[in-house]
Amino acid sequence: MLIINLAIALESAGYTVTVYTSYFDPKRCFEEAKTLDVQVVGNWFPRSFFGRFFAFCAYIRMFICALQVLLWPK
């Protein structure tokens, strides 16, 4: 919720804000998040391997997201 509040505050101050994440489901998010520009990156990488390694997969997904933002910004 902190990131959402920060993004809304920055937008109300006149800034253009884009939130990058590796997973976003509009049906299961805060109402405020639906008004933001949310870009999903790295969603193609699995969330787990054989029901294990959730934290490792989350780390890799966020690394892919960060790499995408750094190397190929929109």
N, CA, C, O and CB atoms as a CASP TS submission, in Angstrom:
PFRMAT TS
TARGET T0000
AUTHOR 0000-0000-0000
METHOD Language model
MODEL 1
PARENT N/A
ATOM      1  N   MET     1       0.819  -1.184   0.000  1.00  0.00           N
ATOM      2  CA  MET     1       0.000   0.000   0.000  1.00  0.00           C
ATOM      3  C   MET     1       0.871   1.260   0.000  1.00  0.00           C
ATOM      4  O   MET     1       0.449   2.308  -0.488  1.00  0.00           O
ATOM      5  CB  MET     1      -0.936  -0.009   1.203  1.00  0.00           C
ATOM      6  N   LEU     2       2.066   1.158   0.538  1.00  0.00           N
ATOM      7  CA  LEU     2       2.960   2.313   0.584  1.00  0.00           C
ATOM      8  C   LEU     2       3.315   2.795  -0.818  1.00  0.00           C
ATOM      9  O   LEU     2       3.301   3.998  -1.079  1.00  0.00           O
ATOM     10  CB  LEU     2       4.233   1.968   1.357  1.00  0.00           C
ATOM     11  N   ILE     3       3.632   1.875  -1.717  1.00  0.00           N
ATOM     12  CA  ILE     3       3.988   2.242  -3.086  1.00  0.00           C
ATOM     13  C   ILE     3       2.802   2.876  -3.789  1.00  0.00           C
ATOM     14  O   ILE     3       2.966   3.844  -4.532  1.00  0.00           O
ATOM     15  CB  ILE     3       4.476   1.015  -3.869  1.00  0.00           C
ATOM     16  N   ILE     4       1.616   2.344  -3.563  1.00  0.00           N
ATOM     17  CA  ILE     4       0.410   2.895  -4.190  1.00  0.00           C
ATOM     18  C   ILE     4       0.166   4.318  -3.698  1.00  0.00           C
ATOM     19  O   ILE     4      -0.104   5.213  -4.499  1.00  0.00           O
ATOM     20  CB  ILE     4      -0.821   2.004  -3.890  1.00  0.00           C
ATOM     21  N   ASN     5       0.260   4.532  -2.383  1.00  0.00           N
ATOM     22  CA  ASN     5       0.068   5.877  -1.831  1.00  0.00           C
ATOM     23  C   ASN     5       1.114   6.853  -2.356  1.00  0.00           C
ATOM     24  O   ASN     5       0.794   7.999  -2.670  1.00  0.00           O
ATOM     25  CB  ASN     5       0.119   5.837  -0.304  1.00  0.00           C
ATOM     26  N   LEU     6       2.352   6.405  -2.452  1.00  0.00           N
ATOM     27  CA  LEU     6       3.417   7.255  -2.975  1.00  0.00           C
ATOM     28  C   LEU     6       3.162   7.612  -4.437  1.00  0.00           C
ATOM     29  O   LEU     6       3.331   8.764  -4.837  1.00  0.00           O
ATOM     30  CB  LEU     6       4.775   6.560  -2.829  1.00  0.00           C
ATOM     31  N   ALA     7       2.757   6.630  -5.230  1.00  0.00           N
ATOM     32  CA  ALA     7       2.480   6.873  -6.645  1.00  0.00           C
ATOM     33  C   ALA     7       1.317   7.849  -6.813  1.00  0.00           C
ATOM     34  O   ALA     7       1.376   8.729  -7.672  1.00  0.00           O
ATOM     35  CB  ALA     7       2.170   5.553  -7.364  1.00  0.00           C
ATOM     36  N   ILE     8       0.274   7.710  -6.019  1.00  0.00           N
ATOM     37  CA  ILE     8      -0.875   8.621  -6.099  1.00  0.00           C
ATOM     38  C   ILE     8      -0.468  10.032  -5.683  1.00  0.00           C
ATOM     39  O   ILE     8      -0.891  11.009  -6.302  1.00  0.00           O
ATOM     40  CB  ILE     8      -2.033   8.115  -5.208  1.00  0.00           C
ATOM     41  N   ALA     9       0.344  10.140  -4.645  1.00  0.00           N
ATOM     42  CA  ALA     9       0.811  11.456  -4.201  1.00  0.00           C
ATOM     43  C   ALA     9       1.669  12.125  -5.277  1.00  0.00           C
ATOM     44  O   ALA     9       1.539  13.325  -5.518  1.00  0.00           O
ATOM     45  CB  ALA     9       1.610  11.327  -2.890  1.00  0.00           C
ATOM     46  N   LEU    10       2.531  11.362  -5.912  1.00  0.00           N
ATOM     47  CA  LEU    10       3.365  11.925  -6.969  1.00  0.00           C
ATOM     48  C   LEU    10       2.534  12.346  -8.174  1.00  0.00           C
ATOM     49  O   LEU    10       2.801  13.383  -8.781  1.00  0.00           O
ATOM     50  CB  LEU    10       4.425  10.920  -7.396  1.00  0.00           C
ATOM     51  N   GLU    11       1.533  11.551  -8.521  1.00  0.00           N
ATOM     52  CA  GLU    11       0.660  11.924  -9.631  1.00  0.00           C
ATOM     53  C   GLU    11      -0.128  13.191  -9.314  1.00  0.00           C
ATOM     54  O   GLU    11      -0.324  14.037 -10.187  1.00  0.00           O
ATOM     55  CB  GLU    11      -0.299  10.781  -9.960  1.00  0.00           C
ATOM     56  N   SER    12      -0.579  13.323  -8.072  1.00  0.00           N
ATOM     57  CA  SER    12      -1.325  14.533  -7.708  1.00  0.00           C
ATOM     58  C   SER    12      -0.424  15.765  -7.686  1.00  0.00           C
ATOM     59  O   SER    12      -0.907  16.893  -7.782  1.00  0.00           O
ATOM     60  CB  SER    12      -1.990  14.354  -6.342  1.00  0.00           C
ATOM     61  N   ALA    13       0.880  15.549  -7.561  1.00  0.00           N
ATOM     62  CA  ALA    13       1.841  16.658  -7.617  1.00  0.00           C
ATOM     63  C   ALA    13       2.238  16.992  -9.051  1.00  0.00           C
ATOM     64  O   ALA    13       3.010  17.923  -9.280  1.00  0.00           O
ATOM     65  CB  ALA    13       3.089  16.318  -6.804  1.00  0.00           C
ATOM     66  N   GLY    14       1.716  16.240 -10.017  1.00  0.00           N
ATOM     67  CA  GLY    14       1.979  16.545 -11.416  1.00  0.00           C
ATOM     68  C   GLY    14       2.976  15.655 -12.115  1.00  0.00           C
ATOM     69  O   GLY    14       3.279  15.879 -13.287  1.00  0.00           O
ATOM     70  N   TYR    15       3.497  14.652 -11.436  1.00  0.00           N
ATOM     71  CA  TYR    15       4.464  13.741 -12.042  1.00  0.00           C
ATOM     72  C   TYR    15       3.753  12.618 -12.795  1.00  0.00           C
ATOM     73  O   TYR    15       2.610  12.278 -12.488  1.00  0.00           O
ATOM     74  CB  TYR    15       5.395  13.156 -10.968  1.00  0.00           C
ATOM     75  N   THR    16       4.437  12.053 -13.773  1.00  0.00           N
ATOM     76  CA  THR    16       3.952  10.864 -14.470  1.00  0.00           C
ATOM     77  C   THR    16       4.580   9.659 -13.797  1.00  0.00           C
ATOM     78  O   THR    16       5.804   9.575 -13.691  1.00  0.00           O
ATOM     79  CB  THR    16       4.292  10.905 -16.007  1.00  0.00           C
ATOM     80  N   VAL    17       3.752   8.721 -13.338  1.00  0.00           N
ATOM     81  CA  VAL    17       4.230   7.573 -12.563  1.00  0.00           C
ATOM     82  C   VAL    17       3.857   6.278 -13.275  1.00  0.00           C
ATOM     83  O   VAL    17       2.718   6.101 -13.706  1.00  0.00           O
ATOM     84  CB  VAL    17       3.642   7.591 -11.127  1.00  0.00           C
ATOM     85  N   THR    18       4.819   5.385 -13.392  1.00  0.00           N
ATOM     86  CA  THR    18       4.583   4.043 -13.890  1.00  0.00           C
ATOM     87  C   THR    18       5.116   3.071 -12.848  1.00  0.00           C
ATOM     88  O   THR    18       6.262   3.184 -12.413  1.00  0.00           O
ATOM     89  CB  THR    18       5.258   3.817 -15.285  1.00  0.00           C
ATOM     90  N   VAL    19       4.286   2.119 -12.451  1.00  0.00           N
ATOM     91  CA  VAL    19       4.668   1.113 -11.468  1.00  0.00           C
ATOM     92  C   VAL    19       4.989  -0.172 -12.219  1.00  0.00           C
ATOM     93  O   VAL    19       4.156  -0.677 -12.971  1.00  0.00           O
ATOM     94  CB  VAL    19       3.536   0.885 -10.407  1.00  0.00           C
ATOM     95  N   TYR    20       6.183  -0.699 -12.021  1.00  0.00           N
ATOM     96  CA  TYR    20       6.593  -1.952 -12.640  1.00  0.00           C
ATOM     97  C   TYR    20       6.536  -3.061 -11.603  1.00  0.00           C
ATOM     98  O   TYR    20       6.977  -2.880 -10.468  1.00  0.00           O
ATOM     99  CB  TYR    20       8.013  -1.836 -13.245  1.00  0.00           C
ATOM    100  N   THR    21       6.000  -4.200 -11.987  1.00  0.00           N
ATOM    101  CA  THR    21       5.883  -5.333 -11.093  1.00  0.00           C
ATOM    102  C   THR    21       5.934  -6.631 -11.897  1.00  0.00           C
ATOM    103  O   THR    21       5.761  -6.615 -13.116  1.00  0.00           O
ATOM    104  CB  THR    21       4.583  -5.246 -10.272  1.00  0.00           C
ATOM    105  N   SER    22       6.167  -7.741 -11.225  1.00  0.00           N
ATOM    106  CA  SER    22       6.207  -9.017 -11.927  1.00  0.00           C
ATOM    107  C   SER    22       4.857  -9.733 -11.889  1.00  0.00           C
ATOM    108  O   SER    22       4.685 -10.763 -12.540  1.00  0.00           O
ATOM    109  CB  SER    22       7.280  -9.907 -11.325  1.00  0.00           C
ATOM    110  N   TYR    23       3.890  -9.188 -11.123  1.00  0.00           N
ATOM    111  CA  TYR    23       2.555  -9.776 -11.072  1.00  0.00           C
ATOM    112  C   TYR    23       1.546  -8.710 -10.678  1.00  0.00           C
ATOM    113  O   TYR    23       1.767  -7.946  -9.739  1.00  0.00           O
ATOM    114  CB  TYR    23       2.508 -10.963 -10.080  1.00  0.00           C
ATOM    115  N   PHE    24       0.432  -8.666 -11.410  1.00  0.00           N
ATOM    116  CA  PHE    24      -0.639  -7.720 -11.087  1.00  0.00           C
ATOM    117  C   PHE    24      -1.962  -8.328 -11.524  1.00  0.00           C
ATOM    118  O   PHE    24      -2.136  -8.677 -12.691  1.00  0.00           O
ATOM    119  CB  PHE    24      -0.407  -6.332 -11.777  1.00  0.00           C
ATOM    120  N   ASP    25      -2.885  -8.455 -10.595  1.00  0.00           N
ATOM    121  CA  ASP    25      -4.223  -8.963 -10.876  1.00  0.00           C
ATOM    122  C   ASP    25      -5.227  -7.887 -10.496  1.00  0.00           C
ATOM    123  O   ASP    25      -5.428  -7.635  -9.307  1.00  0.00           O
ATOM    124  CB  ASP    25      -4.504 -10.295 -10.103  1.00  0.00           C
ATOM    125  N   PRO    26      -5.867  -7.241 -11.473  1.00  0.00           N
ATOM    126  CA  PRO    26      -6.805  -6.154 -11.159  1.00  0.00           C
ATOM    127  C   PRO    26      -7.999  -6.601 -10.320  1.00  0.00           C
ATOM    128  O   PRO    26      -8.643  -5.772  -9.677  1.00  0.00           O
ATOM    129  CB  PRO    26      -7.305  -5.536 -12.435  1.00  0.00           C
ATOM    130  N   LYS    27      -8.297  -7.878 -10.316  1.00  0.00           N
ATOM    131  CA  LYS    27      -9.413  -8.379  -9.516  1.00  0.00           C
ATOM    132  C   LYS    27      -9.055  -8.514  -8.039  1.00  0.00           C
ATOM    133  O   LYS    27      -9.947  -8.563  -7.192  1.00  0.00           O
ATOM    134  CB  LYS    27      -9.871  -9.718 -10.052  1.00  0.00           C
ATOM    135  N   ARG    28      -7.755  -8.574  -7.717  1.00  0.00           N
ATOM    136  CA  ARG    28      -7.320  -8.792  -6.343  1.00  0.00           C
ATOM    137  C   ARG    28      -6.393  -7.693  -5.839  1.00  0.00           C
ATOM    138  O   ARG    28      -5.482  -7.963  -5.056  1.00  0.00           O
ATOM    139  CB  ARG    28      -6.630 -10.124  -6.231  1.00  0.00           C
ATOM    140  N   CYS    29      -6.614  -6.467  -6.278  1.00  0.00           N
ATOM    141  CA  CYS    29      -5.754  -5.370  -5.851  1.00  0.00           C
ATOM    142  C   CYS    29      -6.584  -4.298  -5.152  1.00  0.00           C
ATOM    143  O   CYS    29      -7.814  -4.344  -5.155  1.00  0.00           O
ATOM    144  CB  CYS    29      -4.997  -4.769  -7.056  1.00  0.00           C
ATOM    145  N   PHE    30      -5.892  -3.341  -4.556  1.00  0.00           N
ATOM    146  CA  PHE    30      -6.563  -2.194  -3.959  1.00  0.00           C
ATOM    147  C   PHE    30      -7.230  -1.382  -5.062  1.00  0.00           C
ATOM    148  O   PHE    30      -6.738  -1.339  -6.189  1.00  0.00           O
ATOM    149  CB  PHE    30      -5.564  -1.318  -3.152  1.00  0.00           C
ATOM    150  N   GLU    31      -8.330  -0.748  -4.745  1.00  0.00           N
ATOM    151  CA  GLU    31      -9.049   0.073  -5.719  1.00  0.00           C
ATOM    152  C   GLU    31      -8.168   1.193  -6.264  1.00  0.00           C
ATOM    153  O   GLU    31      -8.261   1.539  -7.441  1.00  0.00           O
ATOM    154  CB  GLU    31     -10.309   0.662  -5.086  1.00  0.00           C
ATOM    155  N   GLU    32      -7.327   1.750  -5.427  1.00  0.00           N
ATOM    156  CA  GLU    32      -6.454   2.841  -5.844  1.00  0.00           C
ATOM    157  C   GLU    32      -5.464   2.396  -6.906  1.00  0.00           C
ATOM    158  O   GLU    32      -5.064   3.195  -7.752  1.00  0.00           O
ATOM    159  CB  GLU    32      -5.711   3.402  -4.651  1.00  0.00           C
ATOM    160  N   ALA    33      -5.062   1.131  -6.872  1.00  0.00           N
ATOM    161  CA  ALA    33      -4.079   0.617  -7.829  1.00  0.00           C
ATOM    162  C   ALA    33      -4.653   0.527  -9.239  1.00  0.00           C
ATOM    163  O   ALA    33      -3.903   0.522 -10.215  1.00  0.00           O
ATOM    164  CB  ALA    33      -3.583  -0.755  -7.387  1.00  0.00           C
ATOM    165  N   LYS    34      -5.952   0.459  -9.348  1.00  0.00           N
ATOM    166  CA  LYS    34      -6.584   0.357 -10.668  1.00  0.00           C
ATOM    167  C   LYS    34      -6.479   1.655 -11.455  1.00  0.00           C
ATOM    168  O   LYS    34      -6.619   1.653 -12.678  1.00  0.00           O
ATOM    169  CB  LYS    34      -8.046  -0.032 -10.521  1.00  0.00           C
ATOM    170  N   THR    35      -6.233   2.758 -10.766  1.00  0.00           N
ATOM    171  CA  THR    35      -6.126   4.047 -11.448  1.00  0.00           C
ATOM    172  C   THR    35      -4.698   4.333 -11.921  1.00  0.00           C
ATOM    173  O   THR    35      -4.476   5.273 -12.685  1.00  0.00           O
ATOM    174  CB  THR    35      -6.596   5.161 -10.525  1.00  0.00           C
ATOM    175  N   LEU    36      -3.742   3.538 -11.477  1.00  0.00           N
ATOM    176  CA  LEU    36      -2.331   3.769 -11.812  1.00  0.00           C
ATOM    177  C   LEU    36      -1.944   3.080 -13.111  1.00  0.00           C
ATOM    178  O   LEU    36      -2.622   2.161 -13.571  1.00  0.00           O
ATOM    179  CB  LEU    36      -1.429   3.280 -10.681  1.00  0.00           C
ATOM    180  N   ASP    37      -0.843   3.540 -13.692  1.00  0.00           N
ATOM    181  CA  ASP    37      -0.255   2.883 -14.858  1.00  0.00           C
ATOM    182  C   ASP    37       0.669   1.781 -14.338  1.00  0.00           C
ATOM    183  O   ASP    37       1.778   2.054 -13.878  1.00  0.00           O
ATOM    184  CB  ASP    37       0.528   3.913 -15.777  1.00  0.00           C
ATOM    185  N   VAL    38       0.202   0.539 -14.416  1.00  0.00           N
ATOM    186  CA  VAL    38       0.954  -0.607 -13.905  1.00  0.00           C
ATOM    187  C   VAL    38       1.427  -1.443 -15.088  1.00  0.00           C
ATOM    188  O   VAL    38       0.621  -1.878 -15.911  1.00  0.00           O
ATOM    189  CB  VAL    38       0.087  -1.465 -12.925  1.00  0.00           C
ATOM    190  N   GLN    39       2.725  -1.665 -15.168  1.00  0.00           N
ATOM    191  CA  GLN    39       3.319  -2.485 -16.217  1.00  0.00           C
ATOM    192  C   GLN    39       3.810  -3.796 -15.614  1.00  0.00           C
ATOM    193  O   GLN    39       4.570  -3.794 -14.646  1.00  0.00           O
ATOM    194  CB  GLN    39       4.482  -1.733 -16.921  1.00  0.00           C
ATOM    195  N   VAL    40       3.377  -4.904 -16.182  1.00  0.00           N
ATOM    196  CA  VAL    40       3.792  -6.225 -15.708  1.00  0.00           C
ATOM    197  C   VAL    40       4.948  -6.711 -16.565  1.00  0.00           C
ATOM    198  O   VAL    40       4.837  -6.797 -17.788  1.00  0.00           O
ATOM    199  CB  VAL    40       2.609  -7.238 -15.747  1.00  0.00           C
ATOM    200  N   VAL    41       6.070  -7.032 -15.904  1.00  0.00           N
ATOM    201  CA  VAL    41       7.285  -7.465 -16.585  1.00  0.00           C
ATOM    202  C   VAL    41       7.806  -8.720 -15.897  1.00  0.00           C
ATOM    203  O   VAL    41       7.845  -8.776 -14.667  1.00  0.00           O
ATOM    204  CB  VAL    41       8.364  -6.338 -16.587  1.00  0.00           C
ATOM    205  N   GLY    42       8.204  -9.715 -16.660  1.00  0.00           N
ATOM    206  CA  GLY    42       8.773 -10.932 -16.087  1.00  0.00           C
ATOM    207  C   GLY    42       7.738 -11.939 -15.639  1.00  0.00           C
ATOM    208  O   GLY    42       8.064 -12.876 -14.909  1.00  0.00           O
ATOM    209  N   ASN    43       6.496 -11.764 -16.061  1.00  0.00           N
ATOM    210  CA  ASN    43       5.435 -12.682 -15.665  1.00  0.00           C
ATOM    211  C   ASN    43       5.571 -14.049 -16.329  1.00  0.00           C
ATOM    212  O   ASN    43       4.917 -15.004 -15.910  1.00  0.00           O
ATOM    213  CB  ASN    43       4.087 -12.086 -15.999  1.00  0.00           C
ATOM    214  N   TRP    44       6.392 -14.155 -17.336  1.00  0.00           N
ATOM    215  CA  TRP    44       6.563 -15.419 -18.044  1.00  0.00           C
ATOM    216  C   TRP    44       7.377 -16.433 -17.224  1.00  0.00           C
ATOM    217  O   TRP    44       7.295 -17.637 -17.465  1.00  0.00           O
ATOM    218  CB  TRP    44       7.243 -15.172 -19.388  1.00  0.00           C
ATOM    219  N   PHE    45       8.148 -15.947 -16.272  1.00  0.00           N
ATOM    220  CA  PHE    45       8.948 -16.852 -15.440  1.00  0.00           C
ATOM    221  C   PHE    45       8.031 -17.508 -14.400  1.00  0.00           C
ATOM    222  O   PHE    45       7.189 -16.822 -13.819  1.00  0.00           O
ATOM    223  CB  PHE    45      10.131 -16.082 -14.741  1.00  0.00           C
ATOM    224  N   PRO    46       8.170 -18.807 -14.151  1.00  0.00           N
ATOM    225  CA  PRO    46       7.247 -19.494 -13.222  1.00  0.00           C
ATOM    226  C   PRO    46       7.372 -18.992 -11.782  1.00  0.00           C
ATOM    227  O   PRO    46       8.419 -18.491 -11.373  1.00  0.00           O
ATOM    228  CB  PRO    46       7.502 -20.998 -13.253  1.00  0.00           C
ATOM    229  N   ARG    47       6.284 -19.139 -11.028  1.00  0.00           N
ATOM    230  CA  ARG    47       6.266 -18.711  -9.627  1.00  0.00           C
ATOM    231  C   ARG    47       6.916 -19.742  -8.715  1.00  0.00           C
ATOM    232  O   ARG    47       7.303 -19.420  -7.592  1.00  0.00           O
ATOM    233  CB  ARG    47       4.836 -18.450  -9.173  1.00  0.00           C
ATOM    234  N   SER    48       7.039 -20.988  -9.191  1.00  0.00           N
ATOM    235  CA  SER    48       7.706 -22.035  -8.411  1.00  0.00           C
ATOM    236  C   SER    48       8.123 -23.161  -9.353  1.00  0.00           C
ATOM    237  O   SER    48       7.672 -23.238 -10.496  1.00  0.00           O
ATOM    238  CB  SER    48       6.774 -22.577  -7.275  1.00  0.00           C
ATOM    239  N   PHE    49       8.984 -24.020  -8.850  1.00  0.00           N
ATOM    240  CA  PHE    49       9.380 -25.235  -9.564  1.00  0.00           C
ATOM    241  C   PHE    49       8.928 -26.429  -8.747  1.00  0.00           C
ATOM    242  O   PHE    49       9.416 -26.654  -7.640  1.00  0.00           O
ATOM    243  CB  PHE    49      10.924 -25.278  -9.814  1.00  0.00           C
ATOM    244  N   PHE    50       7.998 -27.191  -9.293  1.00  0.00           N
ATOM    245  CA  PHE    50       7.473 -28.390  -8.632  1.00  0.00           C
ATOM    246  C   PHE    50       6.937 -28.098  -7.234  1.00  0.00           C
ATOM    247  O   PHE    50       7.076 -28.912  -6.321  1.00  0.00           O
ATOM    248  CB  PHE    50       8.555 -29.450  -8.548  1.00  0.00           C
ATOM    249  N   GLY    51       6.312 -26.907  -7.077  1.00  0.00           N
ATOM    250  CA  GLY    51       5.752 -26.535  -5.790  1.00  0.00           C
ATOM    251  C   GLY    51       6.781 -26.109  -4.752  1.00  0.00           C
ATOM    252  O   GLY    51       6.465 -26.016  -3.566  1.00  0.00           O
ATOM    253  N   ARG    52       7.983 -25.854  -5.178  1.00  0.00           N
ATOM    254  CA  ARG    52       9.057 -25.446  -4.264  1.00  0.00           C
ATOM    255  C   ARG    52       9.780 -24.233  -4.837  1.00  0.00           C
ATOM    256  O   ARG    52       9.497 -23.809  -5.958  1.00  0.00           O
ATOM    257  CB  ARG    52      10.060 -26.615  -4.021  1.00  0.00           C
ATOM    258  N   PHE    53      10.704 -23.682  -4.076  1.00  0.00           N
ATOM    259  CA  PHE    53      11.568 -22.573  -4.502  1.00  0.00           C
ATOM    260  C   PHE    53      10.782 -21.294  -4.816  1.00  0.00           C
ATOM    261  O   PHE    53      11.115 -20.586  -5.767  1.00  0.00           O
ATOM    262  CB  PHE    53      12.369 -22.988  -5.727  1.00  0.00           C
ATOM    263  N   PHE    54       9.744 -20.992  -4.028  1.00  0.00           N
ATOM    264  CA  PHE    54       8.939 -19.793  -4.249  1.00  0.00           C
ATOM    265  C   PHE    54       9.769 -18.524  -4.101  1.00  0.00           C
ATOM    266  O   PHE    54       9.672 -17.624  -4.935  1.00  0.00           O
ATOM    267  CB  PHE    54       7.767 -19.760  -3.279  1.00  0.00           C
ATOM    268  N   ALA    55      10.574 -18.441  -3.064  1.00  0.00           N
ATOM    269  CA  ALA    55      11.381 -17.242  -2.821  1.00  0.00           C
ATOM    270  C   ALA    55      12.427 -17.055  -3.921  1.00  0.00           C
ATOM    271  O   ALA    55      12.654 -15.934  -4.378  1.00  0.00           O
ATOM    272  CB  ALA    55      12.070 -17.327  -1.445  1.00  0.00           C
ATOM    273  N   PHE    56      13.054 -18.133  -4.339  1.00  0.00           N
ATOM    274  CA  PHE    56      14.047 -18.047  -5.407  1.00  0.00           C
ATOM    275  C   PHE    56      13.403 -17.567  -6.701  1.00  0.00           C
ATOM    276  O   PHE    56      13.961 -16.713  -7.391  1.00  0.00           O
ATOM    277  CB  PHE    56      14.726 -19.407  -5.624  1.00  0.00           C
ATOM    278  N   CYS    57      12.246 -18.102  -7.033  1.00  0.00           N
ATOM    279  CA  CYS    57      11.548 -17.694  -8.256  1.00  0.00           C
ATOM    280  C   CYS    57      11.098 -16.235  -8.168  1.00  0.00           C
ATOM    281  O   CYS    57      11.154 -15.513  -9.163  1.00  0.00           O
ATOM    282  CB  CYS    57      10.333 -18.608  -8.513  1.00  0.00           C
ATOM    283  N   ALA    58      10.654 -15.797  -6.995  1.00  0.00           N
ATOM    284  CA  ALA    58      10.262 -14.399  -6.816  1.00  0.00           C
ATOM    285  C   ALA    58      11.465 -13.486  -7.009  1.00  0.00           C
ATOM    286  O   ALA    58      11.352 -12.423  -7.619  1.00  0.00           O
ATOM    287  CB  ALA    58       9.640 -14.180  -5.422  1.00  0.00           C
ATOM    288  N   TYR    59      12.608 -13.896  -6.492  1.00  0.00           N
ATOM    289  CA  TYR    59      13.845 -13.131  -6.666  1.00  0.00           C
ATOM    290  C   TYR    59      14.199 -13.005  -8.142  1.00  0.00           C
ATOM    291  O   TYR    59      14.528 -11.915  -8.609  1.00  0.00           O
ATOM    292  CB  TYR    59      15.001 -13.792  -5.899  1.00  0.00           C
ATOM    293  N   ILE    60      14.137 -14.103  -8.876  1.00  0.00           N
ATOM    294  CA  ILE    60      14.466 -14.097 -10.303  1.00  0.00           C
ATOM    295  C   ILE    60      13.476 -13.228 -11.072  1.00  0.00           C
ATOM    296  O   ILE    60      13.877 -12.474 -11.959  1.00  0.00           O
ATOM    297  CB  ILE    60      14.468 -15.534 -10.869  1.00  0.00           C
ATOM    298  N   ARG    61      12.177 -13.324 -10.742  1.00  0.00           N
ATOM    299  CA  ARG    61      11.157 -12.524 -11.423  1.00  0.00           C
ATOM    300  C   ARG    61      11.398 -11.029 -11.207  1.00  0.00           C
ATOM    301  O   ARG    61      11.261 -10.242 -12.144  1.00  0.00           O
ATOM    302  CB  ARG    61       9.752 -12.911 -10.926  1.00  0.00           C
ATOM    303  N   MET    62      11.751 -10.635 -10.000  1.00  0.00           N
ATOM    304  CA  MET    62      12.015  -9.228  -9.733  1.00  0.00           C
ATOM    305  C   MET    62      13.334  -8.776 -10.373  1.00  0.00           C
ATOM    306  O   MET    62      13.462  -7.621 -10.777  1.00  0.00           O
ATOM    307  CB  MET    62      12.048  -8.976  -8.222  1.00  0.00           C
ATOM    308  N   PHE    63      14.298  -9.670 -10.465  1.00  0.00           N
ATOM    309  CA  PHE    63      15.546  -9.360 -11.166  1.00  0.00           C
ATOM    310  C   PHE    63      15.261  -9.113 -12.646  1.00  0.00           C
ATOM    311  O   PHE    63      15.803  -8.175 -13.230  1.00  0.00           O
ATOM    312  CB  PHE    63      16.574 -10.508 -10.995  1.00  0.00           C
ATOM    313  N   ILE    64      14.422  -9.940 -13.252  1.00  0.00           N
ATOM    314  CA  ILE    64      14.033  -9.762 -14.655  1.00  0.00           C
ATOM    315  C   ILE    64      13.324  -8.429 -14.829  1.00  0.00           C
ATOM    316  O   ILE    64      13.573  -7.707 -15.794  1.00  0.00           O
ATOM    317  CB  ILE    64      13.124 -10.923 -15.130  1.00  0.00           C
ATOM    318  N   CYS    65      12.447  -8.106 -13.901  1.00  0.00           N
ATOM    319  CA  CYS    65      11.719  -6.837 -13.952  1.00  0.00           C
ATOM    320  C   CYS    65      12.686  -5.654 -13.865  1.00  0.00           C
ATOM    321  O   CYS    65      12.578  -4.710 -14.647  1.00  0.00           O
ATOM    322  CB  CYS    65      10.683  -6.763 -12.812  1.00  0.00           C
ATOM    323  N   ALA    66      13.616  -5.698 -12.934  1.00  0.00           N
ATOM    324  CA  ALA    66      14.586  -4.614 -12.782  1.00  0.00           C
ATOM    325  C   ALA    66      15.478  -4.484 -14.013  1.00  0.00           C
ATOM    326  O   ALA    66      15.781  -3.375 -14.453  1.00  0.00           O
ATOM    327  CB  ALA    66      15.443  -4.844 -11.540  1.00  0.00           C
ATOM    328  N   LEU    67      15.892  -5.605 -14.559  1.00  0.00           N
ATOM    329  CA  LEU    67      16.720  -5.594 -15.759  1.00  0.00           C
ATOM    330  C   LEU    67      15.973  -4.972 -16.928  1.00  0.00           C
ATOM    331  O   LEU    67      16.542  -4.182 -17.681  1.00  0.00           O
ATOM    332  CB  LEU    67      17.168  -7.010 -16.113  1.00  0.00           C
ATOM    333  N   GLN    68      14.719  -5.320 -17.083  1.00  0.00           N
ATOM    334  CA  GLN    68      13.887  -4.772 -18.149  1.00  0.00           C
ATOM    335  C   GLN    68      13.777  -3.250 -18.017  1.00  0.00           C
ATOM    336  O   GLN    68      13.892  -2.526 -19.006  1.00  0.00           O
ATOM    337  CB  GLN    68      12.487  -5.416 -18.123  1.00  0.00           C
ATOM    338  N   VAL    69      13.558  -2.781 -16.807  1.00  0.00           N
ATOM    339  CA  VAL    69      13.408  -1.332 -16.582  1.00  0.00           C
ATOM    340  C   VAL    69      14.722  -0.605 -16.834  1.00  0.00           C
ATOM    341  O   VAL    69      14.723   0.490 -17.396  1.00  0.00           O
ATOM    342  CB  VAL    69      12.921  -1.053 -15.146  1.00  0.00           C
ATOM    343  N   LEU    70      15.831  -1.195 -16.429  1.00  0.00           N
ATOM    344  CA  LEU    70      17.134  -0.547 -16.609  1.00  0.00           C
ATOM    345  C   LEU    70      17.606  -0.537 -18.057  1.00  0.00           C
ATOM    346  O   LEU    70      18.133   0.469 -18.532  1.00  0.00           O
ATOM    347  CB  LEU    70      18.165  -1.234 -15.758  1.00  0.00           C
ATOM    348  N   LEU    71      17.418  -1.657 -18.764  1.00  0.00           N
ATOM    349  CA  LEU    71      17.965  -1.778 -20.106  1.00  0.00           C
ATOM    350  C   LEU    71      17.030  -1.289 -21.210  1.00  0.00           C
ATOM    351  O   LEU    71      17.483  -0.742 -22.215  1.00  0.00           O
ATOM    352  CB  LEU    71      18.320  -3.192 -20.361  1.00  0.00           C
ATOM    353  N   TRP    72      15.724  -1.487 -21.020  1.00  0.00           N
ATOM    354  CA  TRP    72      14.761  -1.109 -22.048  1.00  0.00           C
ATOM    355  C   TRP    72      13.604  -0.309 -21.450  1.00  0.00           C
ATOM    356  O   TRP    72      12.472  -0.790 -21.425  1.00  0.00           O
ATOM    357  CB  TRP    72      14.228  -2.355 -22.763  1.00  0.00           C
ATOM    358  N   PRO    73      13.874   0.894 -20.974  1.00  0.00           N
ATOM    359  CA  PRO    73      12.789   1.692 -20.385  1.00  0.00           C
ATOM    360  C   PRO    73      11.806   2.146 -21.450  1.00  0.00           C
ATOM    361  O   PRO    73      12.160   2.312 -22.618  1.00  0.00           O
ATOM    362  CB  PRO    73      13.355   2.910 -19.645  1.00  0.00           C
ATOM    363  N   LYS    74      10.570   2.341 -21.027  1.00  0.00           N
ATOM    364  CA  LYS    74       9.535   2.783 -21.973  1.00  0.00           C
ATOM    365  C   LYS    74       9.408   4.270 -21.958  1.00  0.00           C
ATOM    366  O   LYS    74       8.589   4.827 -22.688  1.00  0.00           O
ATOM    367  CB  LYS    74       8.191   2.151 -21.655  1.00  0.00           C
TER
END
